[in-house]
């Protein structure tokens, strides 16, 4: 039928982590615009989560703010409990929260053997344990209703490795391996599990700081490594996430899709 939305989500309820800004916000809004039945907006910062939930409600889609630190399983459980009480069973989980945790900015570190073990934990807490915590709570709801989508945002650092990001690379690679294993466990229940591997996105800076950064020699040198000569934008991530959450991707599971401007290629 002309005009049919192949990416229609058929009223499913979504829980998106790290959705208070950047790619997470774009993902939450994209799901809302394609007939999600409701969206739970998770972020470590309550005000950011509420602002995005308000944007979604302005579109006429039910939404709730569910602030929580994904590295704390009790906090995750409480957040998903409140989301399901308000919206219904969660059948879409997007694990977007990442980087170096809620209170840190990720940056290149010293060589691995120059780091201390207590520096490693913050990367694993958010990028691996956070994904596991959210899946542990969300999967029983999906199994019960016999359908579900899990999408985890990983990184080319984990897919191909990046010097001076060794611990971050390990955590993201762990999340990717976890998703492949989870796909084998969950597929029989009508649940697909896939990953999206990113390279660098535009920083979530206000104008004119972002324009100033993008015009810098450092940014120009970095972006020259990309076949498509620009950094990624939040909507680039949202488009692939929406596809993997839709019925159009119902026979795709256990896969990793690079969304990276050609920074690396996959076979």
VOPAGU-2260 file (C-alpha; in pm, 1 decimal, decimal comma):
REM VOPAGU-2260
SITE   aa  ch    i         X         Y         Z
SITE  UNK   A    0       0,0       0,0       0,0
SITE  UNK   A    1     136,4     339,6     -98,7
SITE  UNK   A    2     236,4     536,4     208,2
SITE  UNK   A    3     275,6     234,7     437,1
SITE  UNK   A    4     542,9     290,3     701,5
SITE  UNK   A    5     782,5      -4,9     681,5
SITE  UNK   A    6     938,4     114,6    1006,1
SITE  UNK   A    7     612,0     128,4    1201,5
SITE  UNK   A    8     672,5       4,7    1557,1
SITE  UNK   A    9     314,5    -108,9    1611,0
SITE  UNK   A   10     272,6      46,6    1953,2
SITE  UNK   A   11     570,5    -117,9    2119,5
SITE  UNK   A   12     707,2      30,0    2441,8
SITE  UNK   A   13    1070,2     144,1    2429,4
SITE  UNK   A   14    1330,0     206,0    2698,9
SITE  UNK   A   15    1629,7     409,9    2577,0
SITE  UNK   A   16    1932,7     460,4    2799,1
SITE  UNK   A   17    2146,1     773,3    2789,8
SITE  UNK   A   18    1862,0     944,4    2603,7
SITE  UNK   A   19    1888,8    1290,5    2755,2
SITE  UNK   A   20    2105,4    1427,6    2476,0
SITE  UNK   A   21    2289,2    1346,9    2154,7
SITE  UNK   A   22    2227,4    1014,5    1982,7
SITE  UNK   A   23    2008,5     883,3    2265,0
SITE  UNK   A   24    1771,3    1177,7    2233,8
SITE  UNK   A   25    1755,6    1134,0    1854,1
SITE  UNK   A   26    1681,4     761,6    1895,6
SITE  UNK   A   27    1401,9     824,3    2147,1
SITE  UNK   A   28    1239,1    1083,1    1920,4
SITE  UNK   A   29    1271,1     861,9    1610,0
SITE  UNK   A   30    1098,5     573,0    1787,3
SITE  UNK   A   31     820,8     805,7    1901,2
SITE  UNK   A   32     768,6     937,4    1549,0
SITE  UNK   A   33     724,6     585,2    1412,7
SITE  UNK   A   34     437,6     472,4    1631,4
SITE  UNK   A   35     600,4     356,9    1949,5
SITE  UNK   A   36     329,8     307,7    2208,5
SITE  UNK   A   37     539,9     488,6    2466,5
SITE  UNK   A   38     901,1     579,7    2536,1
SITE  UNK   A   39    1086,2     566,0    2867,2
SITE  UNK   A   40    1369,0     820,2    2856,7
SITE  UNK   A   41    1660,5     717,5    3074,4
SITE  UNK   A   42    1948,7     945,7    3162,6
SITE  UNK   A   43    2176,0     988,4    3462,7
SITE  UNK   A   44    2068,3    1354,7    3477,2
SITE  UNK   A   45    1699,3    1377,4    3567,3
SITE  UNK   A   46    1647,1    1718,0    3406,7
SITE  UNK   A   47    1776,7    1598,4    3070,7
SITE  UNK   A   48    1554,9    1289,8    3080,2
SITE  UNK   A   49    1248,7    1498,8    3164,1
SITE  UNK   A   50    1317,9    1749,3    2884,9
SITE  UNK   A   51    1326,1    1474,7    2621,4
SITE  UNK   A   52    1019,4    1304,1    2768,2
SITE  UNK   A   53     837,6    1636,6    2735,4
SITE  UNK   A   54     943,3    1661,8    2369,2
SITE  UNK   A   55     798,7    1316,8    2303,5
SITE  UNK   A   56     473,9    1394,2    2483,9
SITE  UNK   A   57     441,8    1706,1    2266,4
SITE  UNK   A   58     428,6    1465,6    1967,7
SITE  UNK   A   59     127,0    1294,2    2123,5
SITE  UNK   A   60     319,0     984,6    2237,6
SITE  UNK   A   61     320,5     874,1    2603,4
SITE  UNK   A   62     660,8     917,8    2765,8
SITE  UNK   A   63     816,7     905,9    3110,3
SITE  UNK   A   64    1152,3    1017,7    3243,8
SITE  UNK   A   65    1336,8     732,8    3416,6
SITE  UNK   A   66    1662,5     874,3    3556,0
SITE  UNK   A   67    1904,2     602,8    3666,8
SITE  UNK   A   68    2268,9     502,3    3658,6
SITE  UNK   A   69    2274,6     194,2    3435,8
SITE  UNK   A   70    2576,5      55,6    3620,9
SITE  UNK   A   71    2357,3       7,4    3931,3
SITE  UNK   A   72    2126,0    -289,1    3877,3
SITE  UNK   A   73    1892,3    -182,9    4159,0
SITE  UNK   A   74    1854,8     158,7    3999,8
SITE  UNK   A   75    1790,7      -2,5    3661,2
SITE  UNK   A   76    1527,5    -233,4    3809,1
SITE  UNK   A   77    1346,8      55,7    3975,0
SITE  UNK   A   78    1356,4     263,0    3655,5
SITE  UNK   A   79    1213,9     -16,7    3439,8
SITE  UNK   A   80     953,7    -101,8    3702,4
SITE  UNK   A   81     830,1     258,1    3693,4
SITE  UNK   A   82     839,3     265,0    3312,9
SITE  UNK   A   83     628,5     -49,3    3283,1
SITE  UNK   A   84     383,8      71,9    3548,5
SITE  UNK   A   85     327,5     388,1    3342,2
SITE  UNK   A   86     350,4     255,9    2985,5
SITE  UNK   A   87     322,6    -123,8    2975,8
SITE  UNK   A   88     566,7    -408,8    2906,0
SITE  UNK   A   89     898,6    -302,9    2752,7
SITE  UNK   A   90     956,6    -472,3    2417,9
SITE  UNK   A   91    1228,6    -240,2    2281,3
SITE  UNK   A   92    1551,0    -180,4    2471,1
SITE  UNK   A   93    1818,4      50,7    2331,7
SITE  UNK   A   94    2143,8      41,1    2527,0
SITE  UNK   A   95    2290,4     376,0    2431,2
SITE  UNK   A   96    2453,1     495,0    2756,5
SITE  UNK   A   97    2828,7     466,1    2729,6
SITE  UNK   A   98    3167,7     636,8    2717,4
SITE  UNK   A   99    3342,9     670,1    3053,3
SITE  UNK   A  100    3033,5     684,3    3270,6
SITE  UNK   A  101    2795,9     957,1    3384,5
SITE  UNK   A  102    3050,7    1185,2    3549,9
SITE  UNK   A  103    3344,1    1163,4    3310,9
SITE  UNK   A  104    3448,8    1266,6    2963,2
SITE  UNK   A  105    3617,7     996,2    2760,3
SITE  UNK   A  106    3959,0    1085,1    2625,9
SITE  UNK   A  107    4270,9     908,7    2508,9
SITE  UNK   A  108    4454,0     754,4    2802,7
SITE  UNK   A  109    4816,9     659,8    2858,7
SITE  UNK   A  110    4948,4     333,2    2721,2
SITE  UNK   A  111    4768,7      42,7    2883,6
SITE  UNK   A  112    5062,0     -69,4    3096,8
SITE  UNK   A  113    5087,8     283,9    3233,1
SITE  UNK   A  114    4731,6     275,6    3369,0
SITE  UNK   A  115    4621,2     142,1    3706,8
SITE  UNK   A  116    4350,3    -123,0    3755,2
SITE  UNK   A  117    4126,3     121,0    3943,3
SITE  UNK   A  118    4107,3     330,7    3624,5
SITE  UNK   A  119    3956,2      45,8    3423,9
SITE  UNK   A  120    3637,2      -4,7    3619,4
SITE  UNK   A  121    3449,9     307,8    3501,5
SITE  UNK   A  122    3463,8     186,7    3141,8
SITE  UNK   A  123    3333,7    -159,4    3222,5
SITE  UNK   A  124    3064,9     -35,4    3462,1
SITE  UNK   A  125    2875,6     164,5    3197,0
SITE  UNK   A  126    2969,8       2,2    2866,6
SITE  UNK   A  127    2945,8    -364,3    2967,0
SITE  UNK   A  128    2778,9    -407,6    3305,8
SITE  UNK   A  129    2525,2    -136,3    3222,8
SITE  UNK   A  130    2420,0    -326,3    2911,2
SITE  UNK   A  131    2398,5    -651,5    3105,6
SITE  UNK   A  132    2196,4    -489,7    3386,2
SITE  UNK   A  133    1940,2    -346,5    3144,5
SITE  UNK   A  134    1907,4    -670,0    2948,5
SITE  UNK   A  135    1873,2    -873,8    3268,0
SITE  UNK   A  136    1569,1    -668,2    3370,7
SITE  UNK   A  137    1411,8    -614,8    3026,6
SITE  UNK   A  138    1434,2    -963,2    2875,7
SITE  UNK   A  139    1177,0   -1132,9    3104,6
SITE  UNK   A  140     910,5    -886,3    2986,7
SITE  UNK   A  141     995,2    -960,6    2624,2
SITE  UNK   A  142     994,6   -1337,1    2678,7
SITE  UNK   A  143     655,0   -1315,1    2845,8
SITE  UNK   A  144     491,9   -1136,3    2550,6
SITE  UNK   A  145     687,9   -1328,6    2286,5
SITE  UNK   A  146     848,9   -1036,8    2104,9
SITE  UNK   A  147    1130,4    -791,4    2153,1
SITE  UNK   A  148    1416,0    -586,9    2013,2
SITE  UNK   A  149    1747,6    -517,6    2185,7
SITE  UNK   A  150    1989,3    -275,3    2020,0
SITE  UNK   A  151    2322,0    -190,6    2181,5
SITE  UNK   A  152    2542,5      97,0    2072,2
SITE  UNK   A  153    2902,2     -21,1    2064,2
SITE  UNK   A  154    3210,1     130,6    1901,0
SITE  UNK   A  155    3465,3      74,0    1629,1
SITE  UNK   A  156    3714,0      90,1    1915,6
SITE  UNK   A  157    3573,4    -244,0    2027,1
SITE  UNK   A  158    3532,6    -383,5    1676,0
SITE  UNK   A  159    3883,3    -311,8    1542,2
SITE  UNK   A  160    4073,4    -176,3    1845,4
SITE  UNK   A  161    4206,5     172,0    1916,8
SITE  UNK   A  162    4541,3     257,4    2072,6
SITE  UNK   A  163    4517,1     449,5    2401,0
SITE  UNK   A  164    4154,0     343,2    2434,7
SITE  UNK   A  165    4235,4     -12,7    2533,8
SITE  UNK   A  166    4000,7     -49,9    2829,9
SITE  UNK   A  167    3715,3     124,0    2650,9
SITE  UNK   A  168    3779,7    -101,6    2349,0
SITE  UNK   A  169    3769,5    -408,7    2572,3
SITE  UNK   A  170    3442,5    -302,8    2736,1
SITE  UNK   A  171    3271,9    -231,8    2402,9
SITE  UNK   A  172    3400,8    -557,6    2254,6
SITE  UNK   A  173    3260,6    -734,1    2559,7
SITE  UNK   A  174    2919,7    -575,4    2506,5
SITE  UNK   A  175    2926,8    -680,9    2142,3
SITE  UNK   A  176    3012,1   -1040,5    2230,5
SITE  UNK   A  177    2742,3   -1040,6    2496,2
SITE  UNK   A  178    2485,3    -931,4    2238,4
SITE  UNK   A  179    2579,2   -1212,4    2001,4
SITE  UNK   A  180    2542,5   -1468,2    2278,8
SITE  UNK   A  181    2216,3   -1314,5    2394,6
SITE  UNK   A  182    2083,1   -1335,0    2039,2
SITE  UNK   A  183    2127,9   -1713,1    2048,0
SITE  UNK   A  184    1944,0   -1742,6    2378,7
SITE  UNK   A  185    1659,9   -1503,3    2298,3
SITE  UNK   A  186    1580,0   -1578,1    1934,2
SITE  UNK   A  187    1342,7   -1864,7    2008,4
SITE  UNK   A  188    1124,8   -1618,6    2202,2
SITE  UNK   A  189    1085,0   -1378,6    1909,4
SITE  UNK   A  190    1354,6   -1141,3    2037,2
SITE  UNK   A  191    1633,4   -1002,2    1819,0
SITE  UNK   A  192    1960,3    -862,5    1956,1
SITE  UNK   A  193    2190,0    -648,1    1741,5
SITE  UNK   A  194    2466,0    -391,0    1780,5
SITE  UNK   A  195    2551,4     -64,6    1607,8
SITE  UNK   A  196    2921,2      19,4    1593,4
SITE  UNK   A  197    2998,1     391,3    1590,1
SITE  UNK   A  198    3295,8     608,4    1523,3
SITE  UNK   A  199    3312,0     972,7    1628,1
SITE  UNK   A  200    2994,4    1178,7    1645,4
SITE  UNK   A  201    2976,1    1556,0    1652,6
SITE  UNK   A  202    3023,3    1667,7    2013,5
SITE  UNK   A  203    2702,0    1773,9    2193,0
SITE  UNK   A  204    2819,2    2133,6    2228,2
SITE  UNK   A  205    2603,8    2445,9    2202,2
SITE  UNK   A  206    2654,6    2681,1    1912,2
SITE  UNK   A  207    2890,6    2853,0    1841,4
SITE  UNK   A  208    3128,3    2620,6    2030,2
SITE  UNK   A  209    3041,1    2327,4    1805,4
SITE  UNK   A  210    3103,1    2528,2    1487,6
SITE  UNK   A  211    3433,3    2647,9    1630,1
SITE  UNK   A  212    3537,8    2292,0    1709,7
SITE  UNK   A  213    3437,5    2158,1    1366,4
SITE  UNK   A  214    3640,6    2433,6    1199,6
SITE  UNK   A  215    3952,0    2354,2    1404,4
SITE  UNK   A  216    4258,5    2192,8    1251,3
SITE  UNK   A  217    4229,0    1907,5    1500,5
SITE  UNK   A  218    3875,3    1827,2    1382,2
SITE  UNK   A  219    3967,9    1858,2    1015,7
SITE  UNK   A  220    4259,1    1617,9    1061,2
SITE  UNK   A  221    4036,2    1369,7    1243,1
SITE  UNK   A  222    3755,6    1381,2     989,1
SITE  UNK   A  223    3999,5    1330,5     700,8
SITE  UNK   A  224    4011,0     963,1     806,5
SITE  UNK   A  225    3646,9     919,6     706,3
SITE  UNK   A  226    3536,4     827,6     353,2
SITE  UNK   A  227    3233,8    1050,6     408,5
SITE  UNK   A  228    3412,1    1366,4     517,7
SITE  UNK   A  229    3218,0    1454,0     829,9
SITE  UNK   A  230    3160,0    1336,2    1183,5
SITE  UNK   A  231    2846,4    1139,4    1254,4
SITE  UNK   A  232    2525,0    1308,1    1358,3
SITE  UNK   A  233    2269,3    1179,7    1609,7
SITE  UNK   A  234    2017,1    1115,8    1331,8
SITE  UNK   A  235    2263,6     880,0    1160,9
SITE  UNK   A  236    2246,9     654,7    1466,0
SITE  UNK   A  237    1871,8     695,8    1507,7
SITE  UNK   A  238    1798,0     575,5    1154,8
SITE  UNK   A  239    1977,2     243,9    1193,6
SITE  UNK   A  240    1835,1     193,0    1541,9
SITE  UNK   A  241    1481,6     250,6    1415,4
SITE  UNK   A  242    1534,0      -2,8    1137,0
SITE  UNK   A  243    1662,7    -269,7    1376,7
SITE  UNK   A  244    1366,4    -210,8    1609,4
SITE  UNK   A  245    1112,0    -241,5    1329,7
SITE  UNK   A  246     943,7    -540,4    1170,3
SITE  UNK   A  247    1161,0    -479,1     862,6
SITE  UNK   A  248    1450,6    -628,6    1062,3
SITE  UNK   A  249    1259,7    -922,4    1207,3
SITE  UNK   A  250    1497,9   -1181,8    1055,1
SITE  UNK   A  251    1818,6   -1005,7    1159,5
SITE  UNK   A  252    1987,3   -1093,8    1487,8
SITE  UNK   A  253    2334,6   -1129,9    1635,7
SITE  UNK   A  254    2477,7    -876,8    1390,3
SITE  UNK   A  255    2695,0    -566,4    1421,9
SITE  UNK   A  256    2631,1    -275,9    1187,0
SITE  UNK   A  257    2904,1     -11,5    1148,6
SITE  UNK   A  258    2756,3     338,4    1125,2
SITE  UNK   A  259    3083,5     520,3    1086,6
SITE  UNK   A  260    3114,1     726,1     767,9
SITE  UNK   A  261    3350,8     468,3     621,0
SITE  UNK   A  262    3610,7     502,4     897,6
SITE  UNK   A  263    3643,0     124,4     871,3
SITE  UNK   A  264    3476,7    -130,7     648,2
SITE  UNK   A  265    3315,4    -460,5     748,7
SITE  UNK   A  266    3281,2    -780,0     547,5
